[in-house]
Amino acid sequence: MSRPDRDLVAAIRLELAAIEPARPCDRAAEAVGLASAPAQRRMELARTALRLSRESAAAPAFDWAAAPGHCR
């Protein structure tokens, strides 16, 4: 992959990481999903995981089996 391609991919990742899911259940699902990801390797993932973990710290544990389809 060339340098311009890597720069484009990085820019797209940063832009997608800045999008905040509208529904609280979606934010909780994303926080749980990112908790198991190696976020230390990607700055944008680490930033998103931190933002979502602060918000969902007081939320109850996320139940994937009972989650609506749009959260999965």
DSSP file (Angstrom, degrees, kcal/mol; ACC not computed):
  #  RESIDUE AA STRUCTURE BP1 BP2  ACC     N-H-->O    O-->H-N    N-H-->O    O-->H-N    TCO  KAPPA ALPHA  PHI   PSI    X-CA   Y-CA   Z-CA
    1    1 A M              0   0    0      0, 0.0     2,-0.1     0, 0.0     0, 0.0   0.000 360.0 360.0 360.0 134.7    0.0    0.0    0.0
    2    2 A S     >  -     0   0    0      1,-0.1     4,-2.2     4,-0.0     5,-0.2  -0.308 360.0-106.6 -80.1 165.1    1.4    3.4   -0.9
    3    3 A R  H  > S+     0   0    0      1,-0.2     4,-2.4     2,-0.2     5,-0.2   0.901 119.4  51.5 -59.4 -45.4    1.9    6.3    1.4
    4    4 A P  H  > S+     0   0    0      0, 0.0     4,-2.2     0, 0.0    -1,-0.2   0.887 109.7  51.3 -61.3 -36.1   -1.1    8.3    0.0
    5    5 A D  H  > S+     0   0    0      2,-0.2     4,-2.4     1,-0.2    -2,-0.2   0.919 110.1  48.4 -64.8 -43.1   -3.3    5.3    0.3
    6    6 A R  H  X S+     0   0    0     -4,-2.2     4,-2.4     1,-0.2    -1,-0.2   0.891 110.8  51.2 -63.8 -39.2   -2.3    4.9    4.0
    7    7 A D  H  X S+     0   0    0     -4,-2.4     4,-2.2     2,-0.2    -1,-0.2   0.898 110.2  49.4 -64.3 -40.3   -3.0    8.6    4.6
    8    8 A L  H  X S+     0   0    0     -4,-2.2     4,-2.4     2,-0.2    -2,-0.2   0.923 111.1  49.0 -64.6 -44.6   -6.4    8.3    3.1
    9    9 A V  H  X S+     0   0    0     -4,-2.4     4,-2.4     1,-0.2    -2,-0.2   0.911 111.5  49.8 -61.5 -42.8   -7.3    5.2    5.2
   10   10 A A  H  X S+     0   0    0     -4,-2.4     4,-2.3     2,-0.2    -1,-0.2   0.900 110.6  50.0 -63.3 -41.1   -6.1    7.0    8.3
   11   11 A A  H  X S+     0   0    0     -4,-2.2     4,-2.1     2,-0.2    -2,-0.2   0.898 111.1  48.8 -65.3 -40.2   -8.2   10.1    7.5
   12   12 A I  H  X S+     0   0    0     -4,-2.4     4,-2.6     2,-0.2     5,-0.2   0.910 110.5  51.0 -65.7 -41.9  -11.3    7.9    6.9
   13   13 A R  H  X S+     0   0    0     -4,-2.4     4,-2.3     1,-0.2    -2,-0.2   0.913 110.1  49.5 -61.8 -42.6  -10.7    6.1   10.2
   14   14 A L  H  X S+     0   0    0     -4,-2.3     4,-1.0     2,-0.2    -1,-0.2   0.898 111.9  48.7 -63.3 -40.0  -10.4    9.4   12.1
   15   15 A E  H  < S+     0   0    0     -4,-2.1     4,-0.4     1,-0.2     3,-0.4   0.916 112.7  46.7 -67.3 -42.5  -13.6   10.7   10.4
   16   16 A L  H >< S+     0   0    0     -4,-2.6     3,-1.1     1,-0.2    -2,-0.2   0.862 108.1  56.7 -67.1 -35.1  -15.6    7.5   11.3
   17   17 A A  H 3< S+     0   0    0     -4,-2.3    -1,-0.2     1,-0.2    -2,-0.2   0.763 100.9  58.8 -67.4 -23.9  -14.3    7.5   14.8
   18   18 A A  T 3< S+     0   0    0     -4,-1.0     2,-0.5    -3,-0.4    -1,-0.2   0.628  82.1  99.6 -80.8 -12.9  -15.7   11.0   15.3
   19   19 A I    <   -     0   0    0     -3,-1.1    -3,-0.0    -4,-0.4    -4,-0.0  -0.632  64.4-152.1 -78.2 123.2  -19.2    9.9   14.5
   20   20 A E        -     0   0    0     -2,-0.5    -2,-0.1     1,-0.0     7,-0.1  -0.846  19.9-117.2 -97.4 124.7  -21.2    9.4   17.7
   21   21 A P        -     0   0    0      0, 0.0     6,-0.1     0, 0.0    -1,-0.0  -0.319  18.6-138.7 -58.7 142.0  -24.0    6.8   17.5
   22   22 A A  S    S+     0   0    0      4,-0.1    -2,-0.0     5,-0.0     3,-0.0   0.878  79.9  68.7 -73.3 -39.5  -27.4    8.5   18.1
   23   23 A R  S  > S-     0   0    0      1,-0.1     4,-2.0     2,-0.0     5,-0.2  -0.604  76.0-136.7 -87.4 140.4  -29.0    5.8   20.3
   24   24 A P  H  > S+     0   0    0      0, 0.0     4,-2.2     0, 0.0     5,-0.2   0.870 107.2  55.0 -59.5 -36.0  -27.7    5.1   23.8
   25   25 A C  H  > S+     0   0    0      1,-0.2     4,-2.3     2,-0.2     5,-0.1   0.875 107.0  50.2 -67.3 -35.1  -27.9    1.4   23.2
   26   26 A D  H  > S+     0   0    0      2,-0.2     4,-2.4     1,-0.2    -1,-0.2   0.894 109.7  50.2 -68.2 -39.2  -25.7    1.7   20.1
   27   27 A R  H  X S+     0   0    0     -4,-2.0     4,-2.2     2,-0.2    -2,-0.2   0.898 111.3  49.2 -64.6 -39.3  -23.1    3.7   22.1
   28   28 A A  H  X S+     0   0    0     -4,-2.2     4,-2.3     2,-0.2    -2,-0.2   0.910 111.1  49.4 -65.5 -41.9  -23.1    1.0   24.8
   29   29 A A  H  X S+     0   0    0     -4,-2.3     4,-2.4     1,-0.2    -2,-0.2   0.907 111.9  48.3 -64.3 -41.4  -22.7   -1.7   22.1
   30   30 A E  H  X S+     0   0    0     -4,-2.4     4,-2.6     2,-0.2    -1,-0.2   0.895 110.2  52.2 -65.9 -39.2  -19.8    0.1   20.5
   31   31 A A  H  X S+     0   0    0     -4,-2.2     4,-1.4     2,-0.2    -2,-0.2   0.921 111.7  46.0 -62.6 -43.7  -18.2    0.6   23.9
   32   32 A V  H  X S+     0   0    0     -4,-2.3     4,-0.7     1,-0.2    -2,-0.2   0.908 113.4  50.0 -65.8 -41.4  -18.4   -3.1   24.7
   33   33 A G  H >< S+     0   0    0     -4,-2.4     3,-0.5     1,-0.2     4,-0.3   0.891 112.7  45.8 -64.1 -40.0  -17.1   -4.0   21.2
   34   34 A L  H >< S+     0   0    0     -4,-2.6     3,-0.7     1,-0.2     5,-0.3   0.717  97.9  72.9 -76.9 -19.9  -14.2   -1.6   21.5
   35   35 A A  H 3< S+     0   0    0     -4,-1.4    -1,-0.2     1,-0.2    -2,-0.2   0.829 102.5  41.9 -63.4 -30.3  -13.3   -2.8   25.0
   36   36 A S  T << S+     0   0    0     -4,-0.7    -1,-0.2    -3,-0.5    -2,-0.2   0.521  97.7  95.9 -94.6  -5.1  -12.0   -6.1   23.6
   37   37 A A  S <  S-     0   0    0     -3,-0.7     2,-2.4    -4,-0.3     3,-0.2  -0.535  89.6-108.5 -83.5 150.7  -10.2   -4.5   20.6
   38   38 A P    >   +     0   0    0      0, 0.0     3,-1.4     0, 0.0     4,-0.3  -0.466  51.3 166.2 -74.8  74.0   -6.5   -3.7   20.7
   39   39 A A  G >   +     0   0    0     -2,-2.4     3,-1.0    -5,-0.3     7,-0.6   0.690  59.6  75.5 -68.5 -19.9   -7.2    0.0   20.9
   40   40 A Q  G 3  S+     0   0    0      1,-0.2    -1,-0.3    -3,-0.2     3,-0.1   0.785  90.9  57.7 -63.8 -24.9   -3.7    1.0   21.9
   41   41 A R  G <  S+     0   0    0     -3,-1.4     2,-0.5     1,-0.2    -1,-0.2   0.712 106.3  49.9 -80.0 -20.1   -2.5    0.4   18.3
   42   42 A R    <>  -     0   0    0     -3,-1.0     4,-2.3    -4,-0.3     5,-0.2  -0.971  66.4-155.7-126.1 119.7   -4.9    2.9   16.8
   43   43 A M  H  > S+     0   0    0     -2,-0.5     4,-2.4     1,-0.2     5,-0.2   0.896  96.2  51.5 -58.7 -43.6   -5.2    6.4   18.1
   44   44 A E  H  > S+     0   0    0      1,-0.2     4,-2.0     2,-0.2    -1,-0.2   0.866 110.8  48.0 -67.5 -35.0   -8.7    6.9   16.7
   45   45 A L  H  > S+     0   0    0      2,-0.2     4,-2.9     1,-0.2     5,-0.2   0.899 111.2  50.8 -69.1 -40.3  -10.0    3.7   18.3
   46   46 A A  H  X S+     0   0    0     -4,-2.3     4,-2.2    -7,-0.6    -2,-0.2   0.913 111.3  48.0 -63.1 -42.3   -8.4    4.6   21.6
   47   47 A R  H  X S+     0   0    0     -4,-2.4     4,-2.3     2,-0.2    -2,-0.2   0.921 114.2  46.0 -65.1 -44.3  -10.0    8.0   21.6
   48   48 A T  H  X S+     0   0    0     -4,-2.0     4,-2.6     2,-0.2     5,-0.2   0.922 112.7  50.1 -64.9 -44.6  -13.5    6.6   20.7
   49   49 A A  H  X S+     0   0    0     -4,-2.9     4,-2.4     1,-0.2    -2,-0.2   0.897 111.2  49.2 -62.3 -40.3  -13.2    3.8   23.3
   50   50 A L  H  X S+     0   0    0     -4,-2.2     4,-1.9    -5,-0.2    -1,-0.2   0.932 111.7  48.2 -64.6 -45.8  -12.3    6.4   26.0
   51   51 A R  H  X S+     0   0    0     -4,-2.3     4,-1.5     1,-0.2    -2,-0.2   0.926 115.8  44.0 -60.3 -45.6  -15.1    8.7   25.1
   52   52 A L  H  X S+     0   0    0     -4,-2.6     4,-2.5     1,-0.2    -1,-0.2   0.854 110.3  55.0 -70.6 -34.2  -17.7    5.8   25.1
   53   53 A S  H  X S+     0   0    0     -4,-2.4     4,-0.6    -5,-0.2    -1,-0.2   0.867 106.0  52.5 -69.1 -34.0  -16.3    4.3   28.3
   54   54 A R  H  < S+     0   0    0     -4,-1.9     3,-0.5     1,-0.2     4,-0.3   0.909 113.8  43.6 -64.3 -40.7  -16.8    7.6   30.1
   55   55 A E  H  < S+     0   0    0     -4,-1.5     3,-0.5     1,-0.2    -2,-0.2   0.889 119.4  40.5 -72.2 -39.6  -20.4    7.8   29.0
   56   56 A S  H >< S+     0   0    0     -4,-2.5     3,-0.6     1,-0.2    -1,-0.2   0.304  83.3 101.0 -96.1  10.4  -21.3    4.1   29.6
   57   57 A A  T 3< S+     0   0    0     -4,-0.6    -1,-0.2    -3,-0.5    -2,-0.1   0.871  90.4  40.4 -62.2 -35.7  -19.4    3.7   32.9
   58   58 A A  T 3  S+     0   0    0     -3,-0.5    -1,-0.3    -4,-0.3    -2,-0.1   0.539  97.1 102.9 -89.3  -7.0  -22.6    4.1   34.9
   59   59 A A  S <  S-     0   0    0     -3,-0.6     3,-0.1     1,-0.1    -3,-0.0  -0.416  79.4-105.4 -75.9 151.1  -24.6    2.0   32.4
   60   60 A P        -     0   0    0      0, 0.0    -1,-0.1     0, 0.0     3,-0.1  -0.222  54.1 -71.2 -67.6 166.7  -25.5   -1.6   33.3
   61   61 A A        -     0   0    0      1,-0.1     2,-0.4   -29,-0.0   -33,-0.0  -0.283  55.1-111.8 -59.5 142.5  -23.7   -4.4   31.6
   62   62 A F        -     0   0    0    -34,-0.1     2,-0.8    -3,-0.1    -1,-0.1  -0.656  23.5-151.7 -83.2 129.4  -24.6   -4.8   27.9
   63   63 A D     >  -     0   0    0     -2,-0.4     4,-0.7     1,-0.2     3,-0.3  -0.864   9.4-171.7-104.7 102.1  -26.6   -8.0   27.1
   64   64 A W  T >4 S+     0   0    0     -2,-0.8     3,-0.7     1,-0.2    -1,-0.2   0.872  84.1  56.0 -62.2 -37.5  -25.9   -9.0   23.5
   65   65 A A  T 34 S+     0   0    0      1,-0.2    -1,-0.2     0, 0.0    -2,-0.0   0.860 114.5  38.3 -65.1 -35.1  -28.5  -11.7   23.5
   66   66 A A  T 34 S+     0   0    0     -3,-0.3    -1,-0.2     2,-0.0    -2,-0.2   0.451  92.5 115.6 -94.5  -1.0  -31.3   -9.2   24.5
   67   67 A A  S << S-     0   0    0     -4,-0.7     5,-0.1    -3,-0.7    -3,-0.0  -0.373  73.4-105.6 -70.2 145.1  -30.0   -6.4   22.4
   68   68 A P    >>  -     0   0    0      0, 0.0     3,-1.6     0, 0.0     4,-0.7  -0.266  34.3-106.1 -63.2 159.3  -32.1   -5.1   19.5
   69   69 A G  G >4 S+     0   0    0      1,-0.3     3,-0.8     2,-0.2    -2,-0.1   0.824 117.2  61.4 -58.0 -35.0  -31.0   -6.1   16.0
   70   70 A H  G 34 S+     0   0    0      1,-0.2    -1,-0.3     2,-0.2    -3,-0.0   0.682 100.2  56.0 -70.4 -15.1  -29.7   -2.6   15.2
   71   71 A C  G <4        0   0    0     -3,-1.6    -1,-0.2     1,-0.2    -2,-0.2   0.687 360.0 360.0 -86.5 -19.9  -27.1   -2.8   18.1
   72   72 A R    <<        0   0    0     -3,-0.8    -1,-0.2    -4,-0.7    -2,-0.2   0.481 360.0 360.0 -84.3 360.0  -25.6   -6.0   16.8
